[in-house]
Amino acid sequence: MRINETVKIPNLSRVWSARSLLPVRHTNLKVNVLNADSPEQIIKKDTVLGTVSPVKVINVTPAKKEARNGSATPVKKPNEKDVVAELIKKLPDELAGSQLSCVKYLIRRHEA
């Protein structure tokens, strides 16, 4: 597996690629992008959408918090609504009006 980090796409106004976990193959990959500008924009073939780095897939067991008496209890997962609210709070200040509304809608729509 490989990961593609979020980057602004060169030569396009207010367009970013999304951080994506990608298979090793190099063709026919789908990478989400965000167009935060009102006009439709076209990404030309062979446009660089960021740097791809290899990642190691690991099995993760749920974290446990150890109490003073030595017993362990599962760590509470973060509330998804809190995570989404935090993400929305960190949006760039340059987004305003309908653009901000669209981005908020997309984040909430894909929060699952």
C-alpha positions as CSV (number, residue, x, y, z in Angstrom):
1,M,0.0,0.0,0.0
2,R,1.0,3.6,-0.5
3,I,-0.3,6.9,0.8
4,N,-0.7,10.2,-1.2
5,E,-0.7,13.2,1.1
6,T,-3.0,16.2,0.7
7,V,-1.5,18.9,-1.6
8,K,-2.6,21.9,-3.6
9,I,-2.7,20.9,-7.3
10,P,-0.3,23.0,-9.3
11,N,-1.7,25.4,-12.0
12,L,-5.3,25.2,-10.7
13,S,-7.0,27.7,-8.5
14,R,-8.0,26.4,-5.1
15,V,-7.9,22.7,-6.0
16,W,-6.5,20.1,-3.5
17,S,-6.0,16.4,-3.7
18,A,-7.2,14.4,-0.8
19,R,-5.0,12.2,1.4
20,S,-5.5,8.7,0.0
21,L,-4.5,5.2,0.7
22,L,-3.6,3.7,-2.6
23,P,-2.8,0.2,-3.9
24,V,0.7,-0.5,-5.3
25,R,-0.5,-0.5,-8.9
26,H,0.2,2.7,-10.9
27,T,-2.7,3.0,-13.3
28,N,-6.4,3.6,-13.1
29,L,-6.2,5.0,-9.5
30,K,-9.0,7.2,-8.2
31,V,-7.9,10.1,-5.9
32,N,-10.5,12.5,-4.4
33,V,-9.9,16.2,-5.1
34,L,-11.6,19.3,-3.8
35,N,-12.4,22.2,-6.1
36,A,-13.0,25.1,-3.7
37,D,-13.5,27.5,-6.5
38,S,-16.9,28.1,-8.3
39,P,-15.9,27.4,-11.9
40,E,-15.4,23.9,-13.1
41,Q,-11.7,23.0,-13.6
42,I,-10.0,20.2,-15.5
43,I,-7.0,18.3,-14.3
44,K,-4.9,17.4,-17.2
45,K,-3.5,13.9,-17.7
46,D,-0.1,13.3,-16.0
47,T,-0.7,16.2,-13.5
48,V,1.3,15.4,-10.3
49,L,-1.2,15.0,-7.4
50,G,1.4,14.8,-4.6
51,T,4.1,12.5,-3.4
52,V,3.3,8.9,-2.9
53,S,5.0,7.1,0.1
54,P,5.0,3.5,1.0
55,V,3.2,2.5,4.1
56,K,3.1,-0.7,6.2
57,V,-0.3,-2.2,6.9
58,I,-0.5,-3.4,10.5
59,N,-3.3,-5.0,12.6
60,V,-4.4,-2.7,15.4
61,T,-5.9,-4.0,18.6
62,P,-8.1,-1.6,20.5
63,A,-6.1,0.5,23.0
64,K,-6.6,-0.2,26.6
65,K,-6.0,2.2,29.5
66,E,-4.4,0.6,32.6
67,A,-6.0,1.5,35.9
68,R,-3.9,1.9,39.1
69,N,-5.0,-1.5,40.3
70,G,-3.5,-3.1,37.1
71,S,-6.8,-3.8,35.3
72,A,-7.3,-2.6,31.8
73,T,-10.3,-0.9,30.2
74,P,-10.9,-0.1,26.5
75,V,-10.0,3.5,25.6
76,K,-13.1,5.4,24.4
77,K,-13.1,6.1,20.7
78,P,-13.4,9.8,19.7
79,N,-16.9,11.0,19.0
80,E,-17.3,11.3,15.2
81,K,-19.3,14.5,15.5
82,D,-16.5,16.1,17.6
83,V,-13.9,15.1,15.0
84,V,-16.0,16.5,12.2
85,A,-16.6,19.8,14.1
86,E,-12.8,20.1,14.7
87,L,-12.1,19.5,11.0
88,I,-14.6,22.2,10.0
89,K,-13.1,24.6,12.5
90,K,-9.7,24.2,10.9
91,L,-10.9,25.1,7.3
92,P,-8.9,27.9,5.7
93,D,-10.2,31.4,6.3
94,E,-10.2,32.1,2.5
95,L,-13.3,29.8,2.2
96,A,-16.4,32.0,2.5
97,G,-20.1,32.0,1.6
98,S,-21.3,29.3,-0.8
99,Q,-17.8,27.7,-1.0
100,L,-17.6,27.3,2.8
101,S,-21.1,25.8,2.8
102,C,-20.2,23.4,0.0
103,V,-17.1,22.2,1.9
104,K,-19.0,21.8,5.1
105,Y,-21.7,19.8,3.3
106,L,-19.1,17.5,1.7
107,I,-17.3,16.9,5.0
108,R,-20.6,16.0,6.8
109,R,-21.8,13.9,3.8
110,H,-18.6,11.7,3.9
111,E,-18.0,11.6,7.6
112,A,-18.8,7.9,7.9
